[in-house]
Structure formats: structure tokens, C-alpha cells
Amino acid sequence: MGLDPEDLPPSCLSKSQEPVILARHQPALGLALQQALLQRGIRSRCELTPWPERQWHAAVAQASVAVVLSPPLGQAGLGLRRLAAMALGTALVCDEWRPDDGLCRDGRNARIRTANADDLAMAVAGLLEPSGYAERDRLVEGGKATLLRHRTALERLRFQDLLEQLPEWWQQARACHPGG
């Protein structure tokens, strides 16, 4: 998937209560969400431009909640920002992904809501309240399990590629040593 957890910054032990909104793909929704959160007394950081990876990784690592808005229909997305949030131990809130890539599951590793500022704001606010801490921890653990499954799948694909190349390498080795 192009995400190596060793390239990520360490997750902060003391997470900020200020959520991060990664809204590059949907800036209008990102700004509306920021306003909806502010109306609930929650300050947030809304990023609308493509960052250098290190910068947005650091912001997500410090936040207790990250909102990742999906690209518009028809644009491909690999889910790297969602996977990064999971790897950094940050609870994830996202809008419904179209088409559903199966990466996020509501209540297991993310809160998934409609692409509506009020619905997303309620999801974020619920995770920031003391009564939402247990769910936030559960989502973080589910995210780590998801990341492990994806990493294992990637390792299997790399191993399969290696196995498929063995006959060709064997033939090349035999051609270099015609006598045996």
C-alpha cells in the first residue's frame, strides 16, 4: 500500500483534544465541518492543501481524532491517510467511501458517517467526550489490527511475486553454467 510504519513518526502518548481534518479532496466539507465543530466549542485544525507527508503524519500523530475526507467519486484513493491514522494510534472518523474499499468498518476501526458536516461533527464530538474514550480506544485497537492485516497481505503479495520469478532466475542461472 506504500505505507511503511517505520517511516511514520512516533505516536504521541499525550494526544491533543484538537482534531485534525484532512480535507484536501473536499475543502468545502472540511471547512463546514470545522465550523460545525467550532459551534460545539471544539477547535480543530483543517488542512486543505497537500502536505509533505512528514508534516501531516506529525499532525495526525499528535491528534486524538483525525477526520479523513474521501476523494470525489471517480478519483482513486489508496487509503494511505486512513491507514496512517490507524498506524499512529489516532481514532478515525471518515465519510462514506465510494466505492467502499473495505478498509474502514463503522464501530470497528472508524466512525463512518455521511458526507455531512453535522453528522461528522457529532461523531468527532462523541469521541472527544469522556464517555467516548472507551470507544476511541476500541477504534484505535481496531485500526492497528487493520493495519496488521494489510501489512500481512502486502508481504504475501511480495512473496508471491518472488515465487513467480524463481523459474526465470533458475533458467538464467542454468544458462550461465551450461555444464550443470
BAZARO-627097 format. One line per 4 residues: number of its first residue (from 0); their letters; for each residue x, y, z of N, C-alpha, C. Coordinates in pm, whole numbers, plus 32768, in hexadecimal, padded with zeros to 4 digits. Each point is the difference from the previous one (the first is absolute). Layout:
NUM = A = X,Y,Z,X,Y,Z,X,Y,Z ~ ...
% end
This chain:
0 = MGLD = 8052,7F88,8000,7FAE,8078,8000,8056,807E,8000 ~ 8084,7FF5,800A,8055,8076,7FFF,800D,8041,8088 ~ 7FD2,7FC1,806A,800B,8038,8086,8053,7FA1,8054 ~ 8072,8030,802E,8056,7FB0,8055,7FFE,803E,808B
4 = PEDL = 7FCE,7FB9,8064,7FF5,803A,8087,8086,8034,8036 ~ 8070,7FCA,7FD1,8082,8030,802E,801C,808E,7FCF ~ 7FBB,802B,7F96,8013,8088,7FCC,7FAA,8067,8049 ~ 7FA7,7FD1,8056,7FA6,805B,8047,8043,8035,807F
8 = PPSC = 7FD8,8078,802B,8035,8032,807E,7FC6,7FAF,8073 ~ 803F,8006,8074,7FC5,7FB9,8072,7F7A,8040,8025 ~ 7FA3,7FAD,802A,7F7E,8031,802C,8013,8043,8087 ~ 7FBF,8071,8014,800C,8049,807E,7FB2,7FB7,806E
12 = LSKS = 803D,7FFA,8075,7FBA,7FC1,8071,7F93,805B,8033 ~ 8018,8081,7FFF,7F9C,8061,802C,7FC8,8045,7F84 ~ 7F8E,7FCD,7FD3,7FC3,8031,7F85,7FB2,8081,8019 ~ 8002,8055,7F9B,7FB5,807E,8005,7F6B,7FE5,7FEE
16 = QEPV = 7FAF,804E,8046,7F6F,7FF5,7FF0,7FD0,804F,7F87 ~ 805D,803E,7FB8,7FDD,804C,7F88,8008,7FA1,7F88 ~ 7F8E,7FDC,7FC6,8002,7FA3,7F8E,8040,803F,7F84 ~ 8033,7FAA,7FAB,8039,8029,7F7F,7F9F,7FD4,7F93
20 = ILAR = 7FE3,805B,7FA4,7FA8,7FE1,7F8E,8056,8004,7F82 ~ 800E,7F8E,7FBE,804A,7FFA,7F82,7F98,8009,7F90 ~ 7FF2,8078,7FC9,7F91,801D,7FA5,802F,802D,7F76 ~ 8074,7FD8,7FDA,8035,8028,7F7D,7F9F,7FE0,7F8F
24 = HQPA = 7FC1,7F8D,8007,7FA7,7FD5,7F94,7F76,8040,8006 ~ 7FD8,802E,8076,7F7C,803E,8010,800D,807D,8057 ~ 803D,8069,7FCA,8019,8077,8053,7F82,8041,8037 ~ 7F95,8006,7FB2,7F84,803F,8032,7FCA,7FB3,8078
28 = LGLA = 7FFE,7F7C,7FF7,7FD1,7FAF,8070,805E,800E,8078 ~ 8082,8003,7FE6,8060,8011,806D,7FEB,8081,804D ~ 7FEB,806E,7FB8,7FE9,8080,8042,7F79,8002,8048 ~ 7F9A,7FC3,7FC3,7F7D,7FF8,8042,8009,7FAD,8080
32 = LQQA = 804D,7F95,7FFC,8015,7FAD,8077,8049,804F,806C ~ 8065,804B,7FD9,8049,8051,8061,7FA1,8063,8044 ~ 7FA6,803E,7FB4,7F9E,805D,8038,7F9E,7FB7,805D ~ 7FD2,7F8A,7FD6,7FA2,7FB3,8053,8042,7FD8,8084
36 = LLQR = 8080,7FDE,7FFD,8047,7FDE,807B,8010,807C,8058 ~ 8021,8071,7FC2,8011,807C,804B,7F7E,8028,8046 ~ 7F8E,7FE9,7FBE,7F7F,801C,803E,7FE8,7FA9,807A ~ 8042,7F8D,8006,7FF5,7FA6,8073,806F,801C,8066
40 = GIRS = 804E,8069,7FE9,806C,8025,805C,807F,7FAF,7FEB ~ 8010,7FC2,7F8D,8076,7FAC,7FE4,8054,8043,7F95 ~ 8078,8026,8027,805F,8036,7F9D,803C,7F8B,7FB4 ~ 8018,8014,7F7F,803A,7F96,7FAD,8064,803D,7F9F
44 = RCEL = 804F,7FAC,7FC9,8062,8027,7F9A,7FD1,7FC5,7F7D ~ 7FE4,8054,7F9E,7FD0,7FD2,7F7D,806B,801A,7F99 ~ 802E,7F98,7FC0,8067,800B,7F99,7FC3,7FE6,7F78 ~ 8011,8060,7FA6,7FC3,7FF9,7F7C,8064,7FE9,7F90
48 = TPWP = 807E,8010,801B,8065,7FF3,7F97,804C,7F7D,8012 ~ 8038,7FCD,7F94,8053,7F88,800F,807E,8024,804E ~ 8016,7FBA,8068,8074,801B,8054,8074,7FA9,7FD4 ~ 8077,8026,802B,806A,7F9B,8002,7FD5,7F94,8064
52 = ERQW = 8018,7F84,7FE0,7FD0,7F92,8056,8029,8010,8092 ~ 807B,8026,8017,8030,800C,808B,7FAB,8062,8050 ~ 7FD6,806B,7FBF,7FB2,8066,8046,7F76,7FCC,8027 ~ 7FB8,7FC0,7FA3,7F7B,7FD0,8026,8008,7F86,805A
56 = HAAV = 806A,7FAF,7FF1,8014,7F90,805D,8010,8036,808E ~ 8050,806A,8010,8017,8039,8085,7F7E,8038,803B ~ 7FB0,8041,7FAE,7F81,8037,8032,7FA1,7F91,802C ~ 7FF9,7F95,7FB2,7FA8,7F90,8024,8034,7FB9,807C
60 = AQAS = 8084,7FF4,800C,803C,7FBB,8073,7FDF,8048,8083 ~ 7FF0,8084,7FFA,7FE4,804E,8079,7F6D,8007,8023 ~ 7FA8,7FE4,7FA0,7F70,800F,8015,7FC3,7F80,8039 ~ 7F9B,8011,8053,7FB9,7F8A,8033,7F98,7FD0,7F9C
64 = VAVV = 7FD2,805A,7FA7,7F9D,7FDE,7F9A,802B,8040,7F7C ~ 7FF9,7FB4,7F95,801A,8034,7F7A,7F86,7FE5,7FAA ~ 7FD9,8064,7FB2,7F93,7FF1,7F9F,8042,7FFE,7F77 ~ 7FE9,7F96,7FB5,8037,7FF4,7F79,7F8B,7FFD,7F9F
68 = LSPP = 7FFA,8068,7FAC,7F95,8009,7F9D,802E,7FC2,7F7D ~ 7FA7,7FB3,7FC4,8021,7FB2,7F88,8009,8058,7F85 ~ 804B,7FCF,7F9C,8004,8047,7F80,7F7A,7FF7,7FBA ~ 7FE6,805B,7FA1,7F81,7FFB,7FB8,7FF1,7F7D,7FB3
72 = LGQA = 7F83,7FDE,7FE5,7FE2,7F88,7FB4,804B,8003,7F7B ~ 803F,7F94,7FDF,804C,7FF8,7F84,8095,8014,8014 ~ 8029,8039,8071,808E,800E,801D,802C,7F8A,8057 ~ 806E,7FC6,7FDD,8032,7F8D,804B,8041,802E,8082
76 = GLGL = 7FF5,7FAF,8064,8043,8018,807E,802E,7F7B,803A ~ 807B,7FFF,8034,8036,7F85,8038,7FE5,7FF1,8095 ~ 7FCC,8067,803E,7FE4,7FF7,808F,807A,8019,8057 ~ 8069,803D,7FC8,807B,8013,804D,7FEB,805B,8079
80 = RRLA = 7FAE,8065,7FF2,7FE8,805A,8071,7FB1,7FB8,806D ~ 7FA1,7FAC,7FD8,7FB4,7FB4,8063,805A,7F9A,8044 ~ 8054,7FBB,7FB2,805D,7F9F,803B,8066,8045,805B ~ 802E,8076,7FD9,8060,8049,8054,7FC0,8024,8085
84 = AMAL = 7F83,802E,7FFF,7FBD,8020,807E,7FF7,7F84,8059 ~ 7FE0,7F8F,7FC3,7FF8,7F83,804D,8089,7FDD,803A ~ 8068,800C,7FAF,8087,7FDC,802C,8032,805D,806D ~ 7FD2,807C,8000,802D,8062,8062,7FAD,8000,8080
88 = GTAL = 7FA2,7FA3,800B,7FB1,7FF4,807A,7F9D,8071,8012 ~ 7FCE,8034,7F91,7F9F,806D,8003,7F78,7FCA,7FD6 ~ 7F9A,8020,804F,7F79,7FD3,7FDD,7FD7,8044,7F7E ~ 7FBE,7FB5,7FAB,7FE0,802D,7F79,7F6B,8015,7FEE
92 = VCDE = 7FDF,8072,7FC4,7F77,801D,7FD4,800A,801B,7F6B ~ 7FAC,7FC4,7FB1,8003,801A,7F70,7F74,7FFE,7FC6 ~ 7FF5,803E,7F8C,7F80,7FFD,7FBB,7FF5,7F7C,7FB6 ~ 7F89,7FE2,7FD4,7FEB,7F82,7FB8,8057,7FFF,7F84
96 = WRPD = 804C,7F96,7FF2,805F,7FF2,7F91,7FB9,7FC4,7F8A ~ 800E,803E,7F8D,7FC1,7FCC,7F86,8069,7FED,7F98 ~ 8014,7F90,7FC6,7FC3,7F82,8029,8041,7FCD,8080 ~ 7FB7,7FB5,804B,8031,7FCC,8080,8075,7FA2,7FE6
100 = DGLC = 8073,8022,8035,8076,7FAD,7FED,8013,7F9C,8071 ~ 7FA6,8000,8060,8007,7F9E,806C,8067,8021,806B ~ 8045,8071,7FF4,8068,8021,8060,7FC6,8026,8088 ~ 7F99,8052,7FFF,7FC4,802F,807D,7F7B,7FBB,801B
104 = RDGR = 7FEC,7FDE,807D,7F83,7FC2,802E,7FCB,8052,8074 ~ 7F86,802F,7FF3,7FC4,8055,8067,7FF9,7FB5,8085 ~ 8036,8040,8066,7FFE,7FC6,8086,8071,7F9F,801B ~ 8046,7FD5,7F99,8071,7FA3,8014,8086,804A,7FFE
108 = NARI = 8017,8050,7F98,807E,8048,7FF7,7FEB,8093,7FDB ~ 7F84,8029,7FF2,7FE1,808B,7FDC,7F6E,801C,801D ~ 7FE3,807F,8008,7F74,802C,7FFE,7FE8,8031,7F73 ~ 7FA0,7FC5,7FBD,7FE2,8025,7F76,7F77,8044,7FFF
112 = RTAN = 7FFE,8078,7FC8,7F85,804D,7FFA,7FEB,8033,7F73 ~ 7F88,8033,7FE6,7FE5,803A,7F7D,8056,807C,7FEE ~ 8012,8029,7F84,8051,8075,7FE0,7FB0,807E,8020 ~ 7FE5,8012,8080,7FB0,806F,8031,804A,8038,807A
116 = ADDL = 8015,8083,8002,804F,803E,806B,7FC7,7FE2,808B ~ 7F7D,8008,8011,7FC5,7FE9,8084,8011,7F6F,802E ~ 7FED,7F9F,7FA5,8012,7F73,8024,8091,7FE4,8027 ~ 805E,8035,7FB2,808E,7FEC,801E,8026,8045,8083
120 = AMAV = 7FCB,8079,8017,801E,804A,807C,7FCC,7FB5,807A ~ 7F89,7FC6,7FF7,7FCA,7FB3,8070,8058,7F86,801C ~ 8033,7FC0,7F97,8057,7F8B,8012,8082,8029,8046 ~ 803B,806E,7FD5,807C,8031,803F,7FE6,8027,8090
124 = AGLL = 7F97,804F,8017,7FE1,802E,8088,7FEA,7F8A,805E ~ 7FBD,7F99,7FD1,7FE8,7F8A,8054,8081,7FBB,802A ~ 8063,7FFF,7FA8,8080,7FC0,8021,8055,8056,805D ~ 7FE7,8082,8004,804E,805A,8055,7FC6,800C,808D
128 = EPSG = 7F83,7FD7,8013,7FC2,8004,8085,8037,7F8D,8055 ~ 8008,8013,8083,8031,7F94,8056,7FB3,7F7D,7FEC ~ 7F80,8007,7FE2,7FB3,7F86,7FEB,8028,7FBA,7F7E ~ 8046,8044,7FA8,802B,7FC5,7F82,808E,7FCA,8000
132 = YAER = 8047,800E,8071,808C,7FD2,8005,800D,7F6A,7FE9 ~ 7FA6,7FB1,8039,8009,7F6F,7FEE,7FED,7FDC,7F6D ~ 7FA0,8040,7FBE,7FED,7FE5,7F71,8079,802C,7FB0 ~ 8037,8073,8025,8078,8031,7FBB,8071,7F9A,800B
136 = DRLV = 8015,7FC9,8076,8067,7F99,8014,7FE2,7F84,7FAB ~ 7F81,7FDA,7FF9,7FD8,7F8B,7FB2,801B,8018,7F6B ~ 7FE3,8078,7FCF,801A,8020,7F74,8096,7FFE,7FE2 ~ 8050,8032,805D,8091,7FFF,7FEE,8033,7F70,7FF8
140 = EGGK = 7FD1,7FAA,8058,802A,7F73,7FFE,7FD2,7FBC,7F7F ~ 7F85,801D,7FD5,7FCF,7FC9,7F82,8052,8032,7F8A ~ 802B,807C,8006,8054,8038,7F96,8087,7FBB,7FF9 ~ 803A,7FE3,8072,8081,7FB9,8003,7FF1,7F73,7FC6
144 = ATLL = 7F91,7FBE,801E,7FE7,7F7A,7FC7,7FEF,8009,7F69 ~ 7FBC,8066,7FD0,7FEE,8014,7F70,8086,8015,7FBC ~ 8052,8053,803C,8084,801B,7FC9,8053,7F7F,7FF8 ~ 7FF9,7FAF,8067,8049,7F81,8001,7FD0,7FA4,7F90
148 = RHRT = 7F7B,7FF9,7FEC,7FCB,7FAD,7F93,8030,8030,7F79 ~ 7FFF,8083,7FEB,802D,8036,7F7F,8095,7FEB,7FEB ~ 804C,800D,8069,8091,7FEA,7FF4,801C,7F6D,7FE2 ~ 7FB9,7FA7,8041,8011,7F71,7FE7,7FDA,7FDF,7F70
152 = ALER = 7F94,803B,7FCF,7FD7,7FE8,7F75,8068,8033,7F9F ~ 803B,8073,801C,8068,8036,7FA9,807B,7FA6,7FFF ~ 8025,7FCC,8076,8073,7FA5,8007,7FE4,7F80,7FB1 ~ 7F84,7FCE,8006,7FDD,7F89,7FB2,8009,801B,7F6B
156 = LRFQ = 7FD2,8075,7FD4,8009,8023,7F72,8092,8009,7FD3 ~ 8055,803C,8052,808E,8009,7FDD,803E,7F75,7FF9 ~ 7FDD,7FA7,805F,8035,7F79,7FFF,7FD0,7FB4,7F83 ~ 7F81,8012,7FDC,7FCA,7FC0,7F89,8049,802F,7F83
160 = DLLE = 801C,8082,7FF8,804E,8035,7F8F,8089,7FBE,7FF9 ~ 803F,7FEF,8074,8082,7FC0,8005,7FF9,7F70,7FCD ~ 7F9A,7FB6,802E,7FF0,7F76,7FD3,7FEA,7FF7,7F6A ~ 7FB4,805E,7FC9,7FE6,7FFE,7F70,807D,801F,7FAF
164 = QLPE = 8061,8044,8039,807B,8021,7FB9,8069,7F92,800A ~ 7FF1,7FA3,805D,8064,7F96,8013,801D,7FAD,7F82 ~ 7F9B,7FD3,7FB5,8021,7FB2,7F86,8056,804E,7F9D ~ 7FE2,8080,7FF0,8050,8052,7FA4,8090,800C,8032
168 = WWQQ = 8010,8016,8083,8087,800B,8038,804B,7F7B,7FF3 ~ 7FB7,7F92,8012,803E,7F7C,7FF3,8035,7FEC,7F72 ~ 7FB0,8026,7F9D,802A,7FF4,7F74,8079,8058,7FE5 ~ 8002,8076,8037,8072,8058,7FEC,807E,7FC5,803F
172 = ARAC = 7FF2,7FC7,8075,8073,7FC1,8043,8033,7F8A,7FB0 ~ 7FA5,7FAE,7FCA,8029,7F8E,7FB0,8046,802C,7F7F ~ 7FD1,806E,7FC5,803F,8033,7F86,8090,802F,801B ~ 8019,8030,8079,8087,802D,8025,805D,7F89,8019
176 = HPGG = 7FC9,7F8D,8022,804E,7F8A,801F,7FCD,7F8B,7FAD ~ 8021,7FFD,7F7E,7FC7,7F9B,7FA8,8025,7F70,8024 ~ 8069,7FEB,8049,802A,7F78,8020,7FB7,7FC5,8076 ~ 7FAF,8047,8044,7FBA,7FC0,806C,7FDC,8055,806D
% end
